[in-house]
């Protein structure tokens, strides 16, 4: 949905859904289209040492270090709260993110993470794009080694 079509809530929801859909489908061109050229990313609740400001392509390279090693993922985003600000949208949403790694000895190793996103979006050429992605983990369930093992698998391929 382009900016100006539907309510700001609907536009923000569509932009966020396109972001997670592209991530789970490994549609890197679609994922890139959902991001501004530069963004702030803060995943300290997942163990990152600090927040980072980096290019969209730099962020995608970081994300692929994990995602390319997983067999599947599923990010479900809901309960969006959209606050319009003078030149951007502040968007808060719940997320549950399932991560799947299959190995010969364990066909479905799972790691589920839940929390919320604090995002910011700006309109670029009629499309809402993310300029900030902050994830706040609340709980997790399953095998956390899925993540490190997926990173190792991606690096080896």
Phi and psi in radians as a Rosetta constraint file:
Dihedral C 1 N 2 CA 2 C 2 CIRCULARHARMONIC -1.490 0.35
Dihedral N 2 CA 2 C 2 N 3 CIRCULARHARMONIC 2.723 0.35
Dihedral C 2 N 3 CA 3 C 3 CIRCULARHARMONIC -1.031 0.35
Dihedral N 3 CA 3 C 3 N 4 CIRCULARHARMONIC 2.479 0.35
Dihedral C 3 N 4 CA 4 C 4 CIRCULARHARMONIC 1.652 0.35
Dihedral N 4 CA 4 C 4 N 5 CIRCULARHARMONIC -0.197 0.35
Dihedral C 4 N 5 CA 5 C 5 CIRCULARHARMONIC -1.844 0.35
Dihedral N 5 CA 5 C 5 N 6 CIRCULARHARMONIC 2.061 0.35
Dihedral C 5 N 6 CA 6 C 6 CIRCULARHARMONIC 1.400 0.35
Dihedral N 6 CA 6 C 6 N 7 CIRCULARHARMONIC 3.091 0.35
Dihedral C 6 N 7 CA 7 C 7 CIRCULARHARMONIC -1.216 0.35
Dihedral N 7 CA 7 C 7 N 8 CIRCULARHARMONIC 2.830 0.35
Dihedral C 7 N 8 CA 8 C 8 CIRCULARHARMONIC -1.035 0.35
Dihedral N 8 CA 8 C 8 N 9 CIRCULARHARMONIC -0.634 0.35
Dihedral C 8 N 9 CA 9 C 9 CIRCULARHARMONIC -1.045 0.35
Dihedral N 9 CA 9 C 9 N 10 CIRCULARHARMONIC -0.859 0.35
Dihedral C 9 N 10 CA 10 C 10 CIRCULARHARMONIC -1.085 0.35
Dihedral N 10 CA 10 C 10 N 11 CIRCULARHARMONIC -0.684 0.35
Dihedral C 10 N 11 CA 11 C 11 CIRCULARHARMONIC -1.142 0.35
Dihedral N 11 CA 11 C 11 N 12 CIRCULARHARMONIC -0.761 0.35
Dihedral C 11 N 12 CA 12 C 12 CIRCULARHARMONIC -1.139 0.35
Dihedral N 12 CA 12 C 12 N 13 CIRCULARHARMONIC -0.742 0.35
Dihedral C 12 N 13 CA 13 C 13 CIRCULARHARMONIC -1.068 0.35
Dihedral N 13 CA 13 C 13 N 14 CIRCULARHARMONIC -0.800 0.35
Dihedral C 13 N 14 CA 14 C 14 CIRCULARHARMONIC -1.071 0.35
Dihedral N 14 CA 14 C 14 N 15 CIRCULARHARMONIC -0.767 0.35
Dihedral C 14 N 15 CA 15 C 15 CIRCULARHARMONIC -1.090 0.35
Dihedral N 15 CA 15 C 15 N 16 CIRCULARHARMONIC -0.751 0.35
Dihedral C 15 N 16 CA 16 C 16 CIRCULARHARMONIC -1.183 0.35
Dihedral N 16 CA 16 C 16 N 17 CIRCULARHARMONIC -0.721 0.35
Dihedral C 16 N 17 CA 17 C 17 CIRCULARHARMONIC -1.132 0.35
Dihedral N 17 CA 17 C 17 N 18 CIRCULARHARMONIC -0.684 0.35
Dihedral C 17 N 18 CA 18 C 18 CIRCULARHARMONIC -1.105 0.35
Dihedral N 18 CA 18 C 18 N 19 CIRCULARHARMONIC -0.661 0.35
Dihedral C 18 N 19 CA 19 C 19 CIRCULARHARMONIC -1.061 0.35
Dihedral N 19 CA 19 C 19 N 20 CIRCULARHARMONIC -0.918 0.35
Dihedral C 19 N 20 CA 20 C 20 CIRCULARHARMONIC -1.291 0.35
Dihedral N 20 CA 20 C 20 N 21 CIRCULARHARMONIC -0.571 0.35
Dihedral C 20 N 21 CA 21 C 21 CIRCULARHARMONIC -1.086 0.35
Dihedral N 21 CA 21 C 21 N 22 CIRCULARHARMONIC -0.821 0.35
Dihedral C 21 N 22 CA 22 C 22 CIRCULARHARMONIC -1.089 0.35
Dihedral N 22 CA 22 C 22 N 23 CIRCULARHARMONIC -0.695 0.35
Dihedral C 22 N 23 CA 23 C 23 CIRCULARHARMONIC -1.047 0.35
Dihedral N 23 CA 23 C 23 N 24 CIRCULARHARMONIC -0.864 0.35
Dihedral C 23 N 24 CA 24 C 24 CIRCULARHARMONIC -1.217 0.35
Dihedral N 24 CA 24 C 24 N 25 CIRCULARHARMONIC -0.486 0.35
Dihedral C 24 N 25 CA 25 C 25 CIRCULARHARMONIC -1.552 0.35
Dihedral N 25 CA 25 C 25 N 26 CIRCULARHARMONIC -0.032 0.35
Dihedral C 25 N 26 CA 26 C 26 CIRCULARHARMONIC 0.991 0.35
Dihedral N 26 CA 26 C 26 N 27 CIRCULARHARMONIC 0.645 0.35
Dihedral C 26 N 27 CA 27 C 27 CIRCULARHARMONIC -1.578 0.35
Dihedral N 27 CA 27 C 27 N 28 CIRCULARHARMONIC 1.483 0.35
Dihedral C 27 N 28 CA 28 C 28 CIRCULARHARMONIC -1.203 0.35
Dihedral N 28 CA 28 C 28 N 29 CIRCULARHARMONIC -0.518 0.35
Dihedral C 28 N 29 CA 29 C 29 CIRCULARHARMONIC -1.192 0.35
Dihedral N 29 CA 29 C 29 N 30 CIRCULARHARMONIC -0.741 0.35
Dihedral C 29 N 30 CA 30 C 30 CIRCULARHARMONIC -1.150 0.35
Dihedral N 30 CA 30 C 30 N 31 CIRCULARHARMONIC -0.675 0.35
Dihedral C 30 N 31 CA 31 C 31 CIRCULARHARMONIC -1.094 0.35
Dihedral N 31 CA 31 C 31 N 32 CIRCULARHARMONIC -0.792 0.35
Dihedral C 31 N 32 CA 32 C 32 CIRCULARHARMONIC -1.071 0.35
Dihedral N 32 CA 32 C 32 N 33 CIRCULARHARMONIC -0.668 0.35
Dihedral C 32 N 33 CA 33 C 33 CIRCULARHARMONIC -1.123 0.35
Dihedral N 33 CA 33 C 33 N 34 CIRCULARHARMONIC -0.353 0.35
Dihedral C 33 N 34 CA 34 C 34 CIRCULARHARMONIC -1.534 0.35
Dihedral N 34 CA 34 C 34 N 35 CIRCULARHARMONIC -0.094 0.35
Dihedral C 34 N 35 CA 35 C 35 CIRCULARHARMONIC -1.945 0.35
Dihedral N 35 CA 35 C 35 N 36 CIRCULARHARMONIC 2.488 0.35
Dihedral C 35 N 36 CA 36 C 36 CIRCULARHARMONIC -1.198 0.35
Dihedral N 36 CA 36 C 36 N 37 CIRCULARHARMONIC 2.907 0.35
Dihedral C 36 N 37 CA 37 C 37 CIRCULARHARMONIC -1.086 0.35
Dihedral N 37 CA 37 C 37 N 38 CIRCULARHARMONIC -0.536 0.35
Dihedral C 37 N 38 CA 38 C 38 CIRCULARHARMONIC -2.311 0.35
Dihedral N 38 CA 38 C 38 N 39 CIRCULARHARMONIC 2.486 0.35
Dihedral C 38 N 39 CA 39 C 39 CIRCULARHARMONIC -2.591 0.35
Dihedral N 39 CA 39 C 39 N 40 CIRCULARHARMONIC 2.759 0.35
Dihedral C 39 N 40 CA 40 C 40 CIRCULARHARMONIC -1.709 0.35
Dihedral N 40 CA 40 C 40 N 41 CIRCULARHARMONIC 2.241 0.35
Dihedral C 40 N 41 CA 41 C 41 CIRCULARHARMONIC -2.182 0.35
Dihedral N 41 CA 41 C 41 N 42 CIRCULARHARMONIC 2.259 0.35
Dihedral C 41 N 42 CA 42 C 42 CIRCULARHARMONIC -2.314 0.35
Dihedral N 42 CA 42 C 42 N 43 CIRCULARHARMONIC 1.806 0.35
Dihedral C 42 N 43 CA 43 C 43 CIRCULARHARMONIC -2.072 0.35
Dihedral N 43 CA 43 C 43 N 44 CIRCULARHARMONIC 0.584 0.35
Dihedral C 43 N 44 CA 44 C 44 CIRCULARHARMONIC -1.052 0.35
Dihedral N 44 CA 44 C 44 N 45 CIRCULARHARMONIC -0.511 0.35
Dihedral C 44 N 45 CA 45 C 45 CIRCULARHARMONIC -1.159 0.35
Dihedral N 45 CA 45 C 45 N 46 CIRCULARHARMONIC -0.251 0.35
Dihedral C 45 N 46 CA 46 C 46 CIRCULARHARMONIC -1.786 0.35
Dihedral N 46 CA 46 C 46 N 47 CIRCULARHARMONIC 0.118 0.35
Dihedral C 46 N 47 CA 47 C 47 CIRCULARHARMONIC 1.878 0.35
Dihedral N 47 CA 47 C 47 N 48 CIRCULARHARMONIC -0.100 0.35
Dihedral C 47 N 48 CA 48 C 48 CIRCULARHARMONIC -1.089 0.35
Dihedral N 48 CA 48 C 48 N 49 CIRCULARHARMONIC 2.546 0.35
Dihedral C 48 N 49 CA 49 C 49 CIRCULARHARMONIC -1.265 0.35
Dihedral N 49 CA 49 C 49 N 50 CIRCULARHARMONIC -0.551 0.35
Dihedral C 49 N 50 CA 50 C 50 CIRCULARHARMONIC -2.731 0.35
Dihedral N 50 CA 50 C 50 N 51 CIRCULARHARMONIC 2.903 0.35
Dihedral C 50 N 51 CA 51 C 51 CIRCULARHARMONIC -1.231 0.35
Dihedral N 51 CA 51 C 51 N 52 CIRCULARHARMONIC 2.701 0.35
Dihedral C 51 N 52 CA 52 C 52 CIRCULARHARMONIC -2.304 0.35
Dihedral N 52 CA 52 C 52 N 53 CIRCULARHARMONIC 2.425 0.35
Dihedral C 52 N 53 CA 53 C 53 CIRCULARHARMONIC -1.876 0.35
Dihedral N 53 CA 53 C 53 N 54 CIRCULARHARMONIC 2.130 0.35
Dihedral C 53 N 54 CA 54 C 54 CIRCULARHARMONIC -2.643 0.35
Dihedral N 54 CA 54 C 54 N 55 CIRCULARHARMONIC 2.953 0.35
Dihedral C 54 N 55 CA 55 C 55 CIRCULARHARMONIC -1.219 0.35
Dihedral N 55 CA 55 C 55 N 56 CIRCULARHARMONIC 2.748 0.35
Dihedral C 55 N 56 CA 56 C 56 CIRCULARHARMONIC -1.024 0.35
Dihedral N 56 CA 56 C 56 N 57 CIRCULARHARMONIC -0.745 0.35
Dihedral C 56 N 57 CA 57 C 57 CIRCULARHARMONIC -1.144 0.35
Dihedral N 57 CA 57 C 57 N 58 CIRCULARHARMONIC -0.621 0.35
Dihedral C 57 N 58 CA 58 C 58 CIRCULARHARMONIC -1.124 0.35
Dihedral N 58 CA 58 C 58 N 59 CIRCULARHARMONIC -0.693 0.35
Dihedral C 58 N 59 CA 59 C 59 CIRCULARHARMONIC -1.156 0.35
Dihedral N 59 CA 59 C 59 N 60 CIRCULARHARMONIC -0.758 0.35
Dihedral C 59 N 60 CA 60 C 60 CIRCULARHARMONIC -1.051 0.35
Dihedral N 60 CA 60 C 60 N 61 CIRCULARHARMONIC -0.703 0.35
Dihedral C 60 N 61 CA 61 C 61 CIRCULARHARMONIC -1.054 0.35
Dihedral N 61 CA 61 C 61 N 62 CIRCULARHARMONIC -0.705 0.35
Dihedral C 61 N 62 CA 62 C 62 CIRCULARHARMONIC -1.127 0.35
Dihedral N 62 CA 62 C 62 N 63 CIRCULARHARMONIC -0.819 0.35
Dihedral C 62 N 63 CA 63 C 63 CIRCULARHARMONIC -1.069 0.35
Dihedral N 63 CA 63 C 63 N 64 CIRCULARHARMONIC -0.718 0.35
Dihedral C 63 N 64 CA 64 C 64 CIRCULARHARMONIC -1.158 0.35
Dihedral N 64 CA 64 C 64 N 65 CIRCULARHARMONIC -0.418 0.35
Dihedral C 64 N 65 CA 65 C 65 CIRCULARHARMONIC -1.045 0.35
Dihedral N 65 CA 65 C 65 N 66 CIRCULARHARMONIC -0.477 0.35
Dihedral C 65 N 66 CA 66 C 66 CIRCULARHARMONIC -1.696 0.35
Dihedral N 66 CA 66 C 66 N 67 CIRCULARHARMONIC -0.962 0.35
Dihedral C 66 N 67 CA 67 C 67 CIRCULARHARMONIC -1.101 0.35
Dihedral N 67 CA 67 C 67 N 68 CIRCULARHARMONIC -0.596 0.35
Dihedral C 67 N 68 CA 68 C 68 CIRCULARHARMONIC -1.186 0.35
Dihedral N 68 CA 68 C 68 N 69 CIRCULARHARMONIC -0.264 0.35
Dihedral C 68 N 69 CA 69 C 69 CIRCULARHARMONIC -1.665 0.35
Dihedral N 69 CA 69 C 69 N 70 CIRCULARHARMONIC -0.165 0.35
Dihedral C 69 N 70 CA 70 C 70 CIRCULARHARMONIC -1.535 0.35
Dihedral N 70 CA 70 C 70 N 71 CIRCULARHARMONIC 2.665 0.35
Dihedral C 70 N 71 CA 71 C 71 CIRCULARHARMONIC -1.476 0.35
Dihedral N 71 CA 71 C 71 N 72 CIRCULARHARMONIC -0.488 0.35
Dihedral C 71 N 72 CA 72 C 72 CIRCULARHARMONIC -2.849 0.35
Dihedral N 72 CA 72 C 72 N 73 CIRCULARHARMONIC 2.771 0.35
Dihedral C 72 N 73 CA 73 C 73 CIRCULARHARMONIC -2.604 0.35
Dihedral N 73 CA 73 C 73 N 74 CIRCULARHARMONIC 2.774 0.35
Dihedral C 73 N 74 CA 74 C 74 CIRCULARHARMONIC -2.598 0.35
Dihedral N 74 CA 74 C 74 N 75 CIRCULARHARMONIC 1.920 0.35
Dihedral C 74 N 75 CA 75 C 75 CIRCULARHARMONIC -1.804 0.35
Dihedral N 75 CA 75 C 75 N 76 CIRCULARHARMONIC 2.049 0.35
Dihedral C 75 N 76 CA 76 C 76 CIRCULARHARMONIC -1.875 0.35
Dihedral N 76 CA 76 C 76 N 77 CIRCULARHARMONIC 2.093 0.35
Dihedral C 76 N 77 CA 77 C 77 CIRCULARHARMONIC -1.975 0.35
Dihedral N 77 CA 77 C 77 N 78 CIRCULARHARMONIC 2.343 0.35
Dihedral C 77 N 78 CA 78 C 78 CIRCULARHARMONIC -2.669 0.35
Dihedral N 78 CA 78 C 78 N 79 CIRCULARHARMONIC 3.109 0.35
Dihedral C 78 N 79 CA 79 C 79 CIRCULARHARMONIC 0.929 0.35
Dihedral N 79 CA 79 C 79 N 80 CIRCULARHARMONIC 0.863 0.35
Dihedral C 79 N 80 CA 80 C 80 CIRCULARHARMONIC -1.204 0.35
Dihedral N 80 CA 80 C 80 N 81 CIRCULARHARMONIC 2.419 0.35
Dihedral C 80 N 81 CA 81 C 81 CIRCULARHARMONIC -2.094 0.35
Dihedral N 81 CA 81 C 81 N 82 CIRCULARHARMONIC 2.126 0.35
Dihedral C 81 N 82 CA 82 C 82 CIRCULARHARMONIC -2.010 0.35
Dihedral N 82 CA 82 C 82 N 83 CIRCULARHARMONIC 2.146 0.35
Dihedral C 82 N 83 CA 83 C 83 CIRCULARHARMONIC -2.042 0.35
Dihedral N 83 CA 83 C 83 N 84 CIRCULARHARMONIC 1.879 0.35
Dihedral C 83 N 84 CA 84 C 84 CIRCULARHARMONIC -1.197 0.35
Dihedral N 84 CA 84 C 84 N 85 CIRCULARHARMONIC 2.369 0.35
Dihedral C 84 N 85 CA 85 C 85 CIRCULARHARMONIC -2.125 0.35
Dihedral N 85 CA 85 C 85 N 86 CIRCULARHARMONIC 2.997 0.35
Dihedral C 85 N 86 CA 86 C 86 CIRCULARHARMONIC -0.876 0.35
Dihedral N 86 CA 86 C 86 N 87 CIRCULARHARMONIC -0.739 0.35
Dihedral C 86 N 87 CA 87 C 87 CIRCULARHARMONIC -2.238 0.35
Dihedral N 87 CA 87 C 87 N 88 CIRCULARHARMONIC 0.214 0.35
Dihedral C 87 N 88 CA 88 C 88 CIRCULARHARMONIC -2.757 0.35
Dihedral N 88 CA 88 C 88 N 89 CIRCULARHARMONIC 3.013 0.35
Dihedral C 88 N 89 CA 89 C 89 CIRCULARHARMONIC -1.976 0.35
Dihedral N 89 CA 89 C 89 N 90 CIRCULARHARMONIC 2.343 0.35
Dihedral C 89 N 90 CA 90 C 90 CIRCULARHARMONIC -1.699 0.35
Dihedral N 90 CA 90 C 90 N 91 CIRCULARHARMONIC 2.205 0.35
Dihedral C 90 N 91 CA 91 C 91 CIRCULARHARMONIC -2.257 0.35
Dihedral N 91 CA 91 C 91 N 92 CIRCULARHARMONIC 2.111 0.35
Dihedral C 91 N 92 CA 92 C 92 CIRCULARHARMONIC -1.948 0.35
Dihedral N 92 CA 92 C 92 N 93 CIRCULARHARMONIC 2.401 0.35
Dihedral C 92 N 93 CA 93 C 93 CIRCULARHARMONIC -2.640 0.35
Dihedral N 93 CA 93 C 93 N 94 CIRCULARHARMONIC 2.594 0.35
Dihedral C 93 N 94 CA 94 C 94 CIRCULARHARMONIC -1.337 0.35
Dihedral N 94 CA 94 C 94 N 95 CIRCULARHARMONIC 2.640 0.35
Dihedral C 94 N 95 CA 95 C 95 CIRCULARHARMONIC -2.537 0.35
Dihedral N 95 CA 95 C 95 N 96 CIRCULARHARMONIC 2.443 0.35
Dihedral C 95 N 96 CA 96 C 96 CIRCULARHARMONIC -2.092 0.35
Dihedral N 96 CA 96 C 96 N 97 CIRCULARHARMONIC 2.332 0.35
Dihedral C 96 N 97 CA 97 C 97 CIRCULARHARMONIC -2.239 0.35
Dihedral N 97 CA 97 C 97 N 98 CIRCULARHARMONIC 1.958 0.35
Dihedral C 97 N 98 CA 98 C 98 CIRCULARHARMONIC -1.648 0.35
Dihedral N 98 CA 98 C 98 N 99 CIRCULARHARMONIC 2.359 0.35
Dihedral C 98 N 99 CA 99 C 99 CIRCULARHARMONIC -2.163 0.35
Dihedral N 99 CA 99 C 99 N 100 CIRCULARHARMONIC 2.306 0.35
Dihedral C 99 N 100 CA 100 C 100 CIRCULARHARMONIC -2.154 0.35
Dihedral N 100 CA 100 C 100 N 101 CIRCULARHARMONIC 2.278 0.35
Dihedral C 100 N 101 CA 101 C 101 CIRCULARHARMONIC -2.286 0.35
Dihedral N 101 CA 101 C 101 N 102 CIRCULARHARMONIC 2.137 0.35
Dihedral C 101 N 102 CA 102 C 102 CIRCULARHARMONIC -1.854 0.35
Dihedral N 102 CA 102 C 102 N 103 CIRCULARHARMONIC 2.303 0.35
Dihedral C 102 N 103 CA 103 C 103 CIRCULARHARMONIC -2.283 0.35
Dihedral N 103 CA 103 C 103 N 104 CIRCULARHARMONIC 2.928 0.35
Dihedral C 103 N 104 CA 104 C 104 CIRCULARHARMONIC -1.044 0.35
Dihedral N 104 CA 104 C 104 N 105 CIRCULARHARMONIC -0.696 0.35
Dihedral C 104 N 105 CA 105 C 105 CIRCULARHARMONIC -1.536 0.35
Dihedral N 105 CA 105 C 105 N 106 CIRCULARHARMONIC -0.311 0.35
Dihedral C 105 N 106 CA 106 C 106 CIRCULARHARMONIC -2.399 0.35
Dihedral N 106 CA 106 C 106 N 107 CIRCULARHARMONIC 1.714 0.35
Dihedral C 106 N 107 CA 107 C 107 CIRCULARHARMONIC -1.156 0.35
Dihedral N 107 CA 107 C 107 N 108 CIRCULARHARMONIC -0.476 0.35
Dihedral C 107 N 108 CA 108 C 108 CIRCULARHARMONIC -2.449 0.35
Dihedral N 108 CA 108 C 108 N 109 CIRCULARHARMONIC 1.483 0.35
Dihedral C 108 N 109 CA 109 C 109 CIRCULARHARMONIC -1.510 0.35
Dihedral N 109 CA 109 C 109 N 110 CIRCULARHARMONIC 2.249 0.35
Dihedral C 109 N 110 CA 110 C 110 CIRCULARHARMONIC -2.139 0.35
Dihedral N 110 CA 110 C 110 N 111 CIRCULARHARMONIC 2.539 0.35
Dihedral C 110 N 111 CA 111 C 111 CIRCULARHARMONIC -2.467 0.35
Dihedral N 111 CA 111 C 111 N 112 CIRCULARHARMONIC 2.054 0.35
Dihedral C 111 N 112 CA 112 C 112 CIRCULARHARMONIC -1.893 0.35
Dihedral N 112 CA 112 C 112 N 113 CIRCULARHARMONIC 2.258 0.35
Dihedral C 112 N 113 CA 113 C 113 CIRCULARHARMONIC -2.111 0.35
Dihedral N 113 CA 113 C 113 N 114 CIRCULARHARMONIC 2.435 0.35
Dihedral C 113 N 114 CA 114 C 114 CIRCULARHARMONIC -2.357 0.35
Dihedral N 114 CA 114 C 114 N 115 CIRCULARHARMONIC 2.591 0.35
Dihedral C 114 N 115 CA 115 C 115 CIRCULARHARMONIC 3.028 0.35
Dihedral N 115 CA 115 C 115 N 116 CIRCULARHARMONIC -2.558 0.35
Dihedral C 115 N 116 CA 116 C 116 CIRCULARHARMONIC -2.464 0.35
Dihedral N 116 CA 116 C 116 N 117 CIRCULARHARMONIC 2.704 0.35
Dihedral C 116 N 117 CA 117 C 117 CIRCULARHARMONIC -1.751 0.35
Dihedral N 117 CA 117 C 117 N 118 CIRCULARHARMONIC 2.448 0.35
Dihedral C 117 N 118 CA 118 C 118 CIRCULARHARMONIC -1.995 0.35
Dihedral N 118 CA 118 C 118 N 119 CIRCULARHARMONIC 1.764 0.35
Dihedral C 118 N 119 CA 119 C 119 CIRCULARHARMONIC -1.936 0.35
Dihedral N 119 CA 119 C 119 N 120 CIRCULARHARMONIC 2.818 0.35
Dihedral C 119 N 120 CA 120 C 120 CIRCULARHARMONIC -2.296 0.35
Dihedral N 120 CA 120 C 120 N 121 CIRCULARHARMONIC 2.498 0.35
Dihedral C 120 N 121 CA 121 C 121 CIRCULARHARMONIC -2.303 0.35
Dihedral N 121 CA 121 C 121 N 122 CIRCULARHARMONIC 2.556 0.35
Dihedral C 121 N 122 CA 122 C 122 CIRCULARHARMONIC -2.214 0.35
Dihedral N 122 CA 122 C 122 N 123 CIRCULARHARMONIC 2.721 0.35
Dihedral C 122 N 123 CA 123 C 123 CIRCULARHARMONIC -1.511 0.35
Dihedral N 123 CA 123 C 123 N 124 CIRCULARHARMONIC 2.186 0.35
Dihedral C 123 N 124 CA 124 C 124 CIRCULARHARMONIC -2.222 0.35
Dihedral N 124 CA 124 C 124 N 125 CIRCULARHARMONIC 2.004 0.35
Dihedral C 124 N 125 CA 125 C 125 CIRCULARHARMONIC 0.893 0.35
Dihedral N 125 CA 125 C 125 N 126 CIRCULARHARMONIC 0.738 0.35
Dihedral C 125 N 126 CA 126 C 126 CIRCULARHARMONIC 1.437 0.35
Dihedral N 126 CA 126 C 126 N 127 CIRCULARHARMONIC 0.134 0.35
Dihedral C 126 N 127 CA 127 C 127 CIRCULARHARMONIC -2.220 0.35
Dihedral N 127 CA 127 C 127 N 128 CIRCULARHARMONIC 2.369 0.35
Dihedral C 127 N 128 CA 128 C 128 CIRCULARHARMONIC -1.363 0.35
Dihedral N 128 CA 128 C 128 N 129 CIRCULARHARMONIC 2.226 0.35
Dihedral C 128 N 129 CA 129 C 129 CIRCULARHARMONIC -2.222 0.35
Dihedral N 129 CA 129 C 129 N 130 CIRCULARHARMONIC 2.551 0.35
Dihedral C 129 N 130 CA 130 C 130 CIRCULARHARMONIC -1.302 0.35
Dihedral N 130 CA 130 C 130 N 131 CIRCULARHARMONIC 2.288 0.35
Dihedral C 130 N 131 CA 131 C 131 CIRCULARHARMONIC -1.971 0.35
Dihedral N 131 CA 131 C 131 N 132 CIRCULARHARMONIC -0.232 0.35
Dihedral C 131 N 132 CA 132 C 132 CIRCULARHARMONIC -2.563 0.35
Dihedral N 132 CA 132 C 132 N 133 CIRCULARHARMONIC 2.318 0.35
Dihedral C 132 N 133 CA 133 C 133 CIRCULARHARMONIC -2.288 0.35
Dihedral N 133 CA 133 C 133 N 134 CIRCULARHARMONIC 1.919 0.35
Dihedral C 133 N 134 CA 134 C 134 CIRCULARHARMONIC -2.077 0.35
Dihedral N 134 CA 134 C 134 N 135 CIRCULARHARMONIC 2.118 0.35
Dihedral C 134 N 135 CA 135 C 135 CIRCULARHARMONIC -1.867 0.35
Dihedral N 135 CA 135 C 135 N 136 CIRCULARHARMONIC 2.301 0.35
Dihedral C 135 N 136 CA 136 C 136 CIRCULARHARMONIC -2.054 0.35
Dihedral N 136 CA 136 C 136 N 137 CIRCULARHARMONIC 1.776 0.35
Dihedral C 136 N 137 CA 137 C 137 CIRCULARHARMONIC -1.277 0.35
Dihedral N 137 CA 137 C 137 N 138 CIRCULARHARMONIC 2.374 0.35
Dihedral C 137 N 138 CA 138 C 138 CIRCULARHARMONIC -1.868 0.35
Dihedral N 138 CA 138 C 138 N 139 CIRCULARHARMONIC -0.751 0.35
Dihedral C 138 N 139 CA 139 C 139 CIRCULARHARMONIC -2.696 0.35
Dihedral N 139 CA 139 C 139 N 140 CIRCULARHARMONIC 2.910 0.35
Dihedral C 139 N 140 CA 140 C 140 CIRCULARHARMONIC -2.567 0.35
Dihedral N 140 CA 140 C 140 N 141 CIRCULARHARMONIC 2.754 0.35
Dihedral C 140 N 141 CA 141 C 141 CIRCULARHARMONIC -2.570 0.35
Dihedral N 141 CA 141 C 141 N 142 CIRCULARHARMONIC 2.550 0.35
Dihedral C 141 N 142 CA 142 C 142 CIRCULARHARMONIC 1.832 0.35
Dihedral N 142 CA 142 C 142 N 143 CIRCULARHARMONIC -2.656 0.35
Dihedral C 142 N 143 CA 143 C 143 CIRCULARHARMONIC -1.747 0.35
Dihedral N 143 CA 143 C 143 N 144 CIRCULARHARMONIC 1.763 0.35
Dihedral C 143 N 144 CA 144 C 144 CIRCULARHARMONIC -1.120 0.35
Dihedral N 144 CA 144 C 144 N 145 CIRCULARHARMONIC -0.351 0.35
Dihedral C 144 N 145 CA 145 C 145 CIRCULARHARMONIC -1.158 0.35
Dihedral N 145 CA 145 C 145 N 146 CIRCULARHARMONIC -0.254 0.35
Dihedral C 145 N 146 CA 146 C 146 CIRCULARHARMONIC -0.918 0.35
Dihedral N 146 CA 146 C 146 N 147 CIRCULARHARMONIC -0.719 0.35
Dihedral C 146 N 147 CA 147 C 147 CIRCULARHARMONIC -1.187 0.35
Dihedral N 147 CA 147 C 147 N 148 CIRCULARHARMONIC -0.884 0.35
Dihedral C 147 N 148 CA 148 C 148 CIRCULARHARMONIC -1.178 0.35
Dihedral N 148 CA 148 C 148 N 149 CIRCULARHARMONIC -0.637 0.35
Dihedral C 148 N 149 CA 149 C 149 CIRCULARHARMONIC -1.169 0.35
Dihedral N 149 CA 149 C 149 N 150 CIRCULARHARMONIC -0.625 0.35
Dihedral C 149 N 150 CA 150 C 150 CIRCULARHARMONIC -1.162 0.35
Dihedral N 150 CA 150 C 150 N 151 CIRCULARHARMONIC -0.696 0.35
Dihedral C 150 N 151 CA 151 C 151 CIRCULARHARMONIC -1.083 0.35
Dihedral N 151 CA 151 C 151 N 152 CIRCULARHARMONIC -0.766 0.35
Dihedral C 151 N 152 CA 152 C 152 CIRCULARHARMONIC -1.078 0.35
Dihedral N 152 CA 152 C 152 N 153 CIRCULARHARMONIC -0.763 0.35
Dihedral C 152 N 153 CA 153 C 153 CIRCULARHARMONIC -1.090 0.35
Dihedral N 153 CA 153 C 153 N 154 CIRCULARHARMONIC -0.778 0.35
Dihedral C 153 N 154 CA 154 C 154 CIRCULARHARMONIC -1.102 0.35
Dihedral N 154 CA 154 C 154 N 155 CIRCULARHARMONIC -0.704 0.35
Dihedral C 154 N 155 CA 155 C 155 CIRCULARHARMONIC -1.152 0.35
Dihedral N 155 CA 155 C 155 N 156 CIRCULARHARMONIC -0.550 0.35
Dihedral C 155 N 156 CA 156 C 156 CIRCULARHARMONIC -1.395 0.35
Dihedral N 156 CA 156 C 156 N 157 CIRCULARHARMONIC -0.287 0.35
